[in-house]
Amino acid sequence: MSDRALVVFVKAPQPGAAKTRLIPILGPEGAAALYRGMAGIVLAATTPRPAEYERLVFFDPPGAAGELRSWLPGLRLIPQSGSDLGARMCHALAHALHRGARRAAVIGTDTPEVDRKRVSEALAALEAADLVLGPAEDGGYYLLALSRPRPELFAGVAWGTPAVREETLERAAALGLRVHELPSLRDIDTAADLRAEWPKLRRRLAFDPELVRAIDSALARHPG
């Protein structure tokens, strides 16, 4: 057991349930395929080197365990637990810290630029900070790291809104926490996000030329 842990949140790539805001331009199957590709990129890029950190993959929905094991064989898979995103993150971080980690970070799979170097930077920053945030350009965050459970940072937050990062920083200030912020990155949730990130993401999805062609075609049909 490492004293550093990375929690990765993944969803089952089910058509109609994955990347729903991209369904209008990609369709249910295309949006799910894009999510599967992005999750694969993040999981590959955050694979730790020996003794770097332990990685725990928390999945949703809990009933998709068989599907996730087929998709991600060999990874430590744990069902997410909680009534909303905040409760699920709080539970997952507490799980990692209670089982022996002294520092833990949580990320999703919507930001393909996240890699093990950025994760290691966040965990190292906890030497001097109590809270590390990776701000997302939509007003949320792509990474959060702590050295002890802080449930006050998660309860009652208006998840999915542009106020998430600011609300988290306000709560951190009220708790007297020292905060370190990483460079901001863009989540890929909307058609505008996809268009902005597509030149970089297209190269990273080269392992799936059929998906690349489908997204090229969809973006040409929906130029914005």
N, C-alpha and C positions, 0 to 999 in steps of 0.2 A: 504494500500500500504506500503510494507516494504521499508526501505532505502537501502536494499541490494537486488540484483537481479541476478538470474542465467538464462542465455539464453542457451537453448539446441537446436542444429540443428539436425533434423531428415529428412530422406528421406522416401518416400513411398517404402515399400519393394516389388518392382515389379521385377519379373524375367527378367533378361537381362539388368536391370538398376541399380541394387544394388550389391555392392561388385564385380565389373566386373573383377578385377584381380584374383579373386578366381574361376571364371567360368570354366577355363580349368581343374580344379580338382574336383570341386563340381557340375558343371552344373549350368544353370541359376536358376533353382528352388532351388537347394541346397544353392547357394550363397545368394539368397534372404532370405531363411529361416534362415541362419546363421545371416544375418544382423538383421532380425526381433528379433532373440533371443538376440543378443548383445545389441540392442537398448533397449529391455525390461529390461535387467540387469542394464544398465546405468540409465534408468529412475527410476527403483525401488531404486537403490543405492543413487540417488541424491534427492529423495523425502524429502523436508525440514521438519524439526520439526516446531512447531508453533513459529512464530516471528523470525525464523532463516534467511530466505530469500524468496523472491518471485521467482517462476520459470515460465518462458515463453518458450513455445516450438514453434520454427520457423520451418516450414516444406517446403519441395520441392518435386516435382514440385507444383506450385501454384494451378494447376487444380486438384490436388489429395485431395482436402479438404474433400470430402465425405468419401473417403477411410481412411484418417487419423482419422476422427472423429469416424468411426466404430472401428478402431484399438485402438485408445487412448481416449476412452470416459472420459469426466470429466476434461481433461487437457485444459489449455488455449493454443489454437492453432492459430498461425499467419503465413501467407505465407511469405516466404523469398522474398526479393526484391533486385535486383542488377545484374549487368552484369557478375560478377565473384565472387569467394568465398570471396575475400577481400571486395568488395562492399557490399555483403550480411552481412558479419560480422559487418562491420562499421555501416550499417543501423540498424541492430538488437541491437547493443550496444547503439547507439544513442537513439533508441526508448525506451530502458529500462531506460536510464539516464534522458531523457527528461520527462518521466512520473513520476519522483520523486525519483528514486534510486540515492543514492550518490556513490554507488560502484556497478559495474556490471562485471560479468564474462561470457565468452562464451565457450562452449565445444561442441564437436561432439559426435557421438555414436560409434566411432571406437576403443575406449580404455576402455575395460570393467573394468579396475581397478579404474576408477574415481568414487569417492563416495562423499557423503555430507561432510564428514570430510575434504577431500582435497579441496572441494569448499570453505568451511568455512575458511580453512587456507589461501587460496588465497585472499578471501575478507578481512580477518583480516590484511593480509600483506600490503594492500593498506593504512593502517594507516601511514606507513613510506615510502612506495614506490609509484611511479607514474604508474608503469607497472609491472604486475606479469605474468610470463610465466611458463607453464608446458611443459618442453621440451619433444618431442617425439624422440625415438631412430632413426627414419628415417630422422632426420634433420628438421622436422617441430615442431609443438607444439600441445598439446592436450587441452590446456587451455590458455586463455588470459584474463586478468582482468584489468580494468581501473576505474578511478574515474571521468574522463571527456572524451568527445569524442576526439579521436586523429586520424583523417582521414589520416594523413601522414604515419601512420604505415601500411596502407592497400593498398593504390593505387599503381598499377604497380608492385606488388610483383610477382615473378615467382612461383605461387602456384603449389603444387604437386612435388616440387623438393627438394633435400637435403639442399638447401641454404636458406630455408624460415626462420628458426630460426636466422641464422647469419645475414641475411638481416634485419630482424626485430630489432635485437640488434644494428646493425649499425645505423638504423634510430632513435632508441631510444637515442643512444649516441649523435647523431647530434642534437636532440631536447633537450638534457640536462636532460633526464628523469632518475630518480632513478629506478633501475630494481631489482626485487626479483625473483629468479627462484626456482621452486618447484623441487622435485626429478623427474628424467626422467622416462617415462613409454613407453611401446611399443604399437603403433597402430597395429591393425590387418587388414592389407590390402593385403598381399601377402601370397603365400603358405608357405614361410619361416617363416613369422610372425605367421601363424596359427600353424605350427608345434612347434614353440618355446613356444607358449602360451597355447597349447592345454591341457596339464595336469591340469592347473588351470581352464581354461575355461570349460573344460569337466565337472568338478564338479559343476560349476555354471549353466550349462545348463541341469542339472539333471531333471528339470521339463519337458523336452522334450526328452524322451528317443529315440524316432524315429529319431530325428535330430542327437543325439549323435551317434547312430548306423551308420547312413549314413556318418557322418564325419569320424568315425573310419574306415569304409570301404574305403572311398576315400583316406585317408592318407596311408592306407595299400597298396592301388594300386599305389600310387604315393609317394614313400618313400623319394624322393628328390635326 
